[in-house]
Amino acid sequence: MILLVVNADDAGFDRATDDAILRSARIARSASVAVNGPTAAEFVARARGIALGIHVNLTEGMAVAGPHKTLTDAEGRFRGKEDLWARARRGEIDPFEARREVRAQWERGEALGIRATHVDGHNHVHVIPAVREALPRHLYVRVPLDRAPAPPFLHLPWAADARGPRTDRFTGYRFAAEPTMETFLESLEGLSGTVEFMVHPGARAGSEFVRSPARDRETEVLSSPALADELVRRGVRVVSFADLPCA
C-alpha cells in the first residue's frame, strides 16, 4: 500500500501558477509557498483545505531580510540558481545570512497565515548545509533523491543528508520531464509506504523549466478524474502532509 503525498511547488510566484495548483488539488493536497513571491498572500487566502509549507527561496526575487553579502546583490535581489549553487560548492554561503533569511521567510509565512506542515527549497536549496542547519527541526524536510536522474547540482552528498523522517521515498523527476498519466503511475511502481511526489503545475515566465508547456500538461493530468479513479483502483491513498504524524 502507498500513502501518497503529492506536493505542488512554487505557489506564490504567479497567479496563473497558483490557479493551476488549486486546479490540481484533487491530487496535490499539499503545496509549498515561496513567501517572497508577488502572489503569496493571495494564494494562502485562497488555498482552503491544502496543507501549506514554506518553499525556502534563495534564488529568485527579493530577499525578505536582505541585502546579504553572500546571497543577494546590493539591492537585495537573489542572483539566481547558478550563482547560488556555485557559491555553495565553494563554501561561500554565510551560515548567519542563511539563518537570518530562512527565519525572515518563516516569519513572513506565519504572518500570511501559514501553519507549516513541511519545509523544502526552491531549486532544492534546502540541502545546502548552511541552509539545512537553519531549518526548523520539527518539520518534514524533503530528501530529493529519486530513482530517476536528479538535476546535476544535486549530485553531491548534501542531498542524502536532508531530513525526511515522515516519508519513505521521494519521486517526481520523470513526471516533470514527461507529464502523462502513464508516467505518473509508473513512477509509483515498486514503491510502498509513504511517498512524496513532487509536482510543478502551471507554466509561468522564467526559466526554461517553468515556462515549458509541460507544466500545463502536469495540471491537466493532476486535475483529471481518471487519475484519481485509477489511484483508488490501485489502492493508493492520497493524503496531505497534514495527515501524517508529526516527526
Secondary structure, DSSP 4 states (H G I P E B T S, - for coil): -EEEEEEEEEETS-HHHHHHHHHTTTT--EEEE-TTSTTHHHHHHH-TT-EEEEEE-SSSSB-SS---TTTB-TTSBB--HHHHHHHHHTT---HHHHHHHHHHHHHHHHHHT---SEEEEGGGGGGSHHHHTTS-TTSEE-----SSPPPGGG-STHHHHS--TT-SEEE-HHHHHS-SHHHHHHHHTT--EEEEEEE--S--SSSHHHHSHHHHHHHHHHT-HHHHHHHHHTTEEEE-GGGSPP-
